[in-house]
Amino acid sequence: MVAVDRGTDIFGVLLMAVFTALGGGTLRDVLIGYFPPRMFTNFHYVLLACLCALVVFVIARVYKERYVAREKMIEQINNVFDAVGLGVFAVSGARIGMEAGFADNMFLTTFLGATTAIGGGMLRDERKRLRKRRARIHLEHVRLRVTVRRHQRQFHPRAA
C-alpha cells in the first residue's frame, strides 16, 4: 500500500512487495545459516507476494476515488490483517528457529520470530530512508561544485 500511495509504477510495487513480504524470512534464514534462503529455493513465496501486490495495485488504480474516500476505514481494516499476519509470521519464524536446533535458546527463537514478522517492513523503510539520503547528498555535491566553480571564476577568470 505504501508504494501504491506514492504513485509507484507496477515494477516498483512488485519490488517493494517482495522486500516487505520476504525480507524478514530471508534475514531469519541468514541468521540461522540456512543457505540459500528459502525465498530463493521455493519460487512460490515470490510468486504469492507478486500476485498479492498485483491485485492490490490493480484495485487501487481502478478504484482510486473510492479508495481515497474510504482511506481511513481501509487503513483500519488493513491494521487488523497486519496484526494477524505479524502474529502468524512471528510464530512461524520462532518455529523454524526451533526446528533448526535452537529450541533451547529462548532469546534467539524469540528474536528469529520477531525478525521474521517485522524484518521485511524494516528493510522497506530503510530502503526508503537511504534513497532520500542519497538524493540529499547528491544535491549537496552539486551545490559544492557550483560554489567551487564560482570561486574559480572569481580568482582565475581564464580557468572557468
Secondary structure, DSSP 8 states (H G I E B T S, - for coil): -HHHHTT--HHHHHHHHHHHHHHHHHHHHHHHT-SS-HHHH-HHHHHHHHHHHHHHHHHHHHTHHHHHHTHHHHHHHHHHHHHHHHHHHHHHHHHHHIIIIITT-HHHHHHHHHHHHHHHHHHHHHHHHHHHHHHHHHHHHHHHHHHHHHHHHHH-TTT-
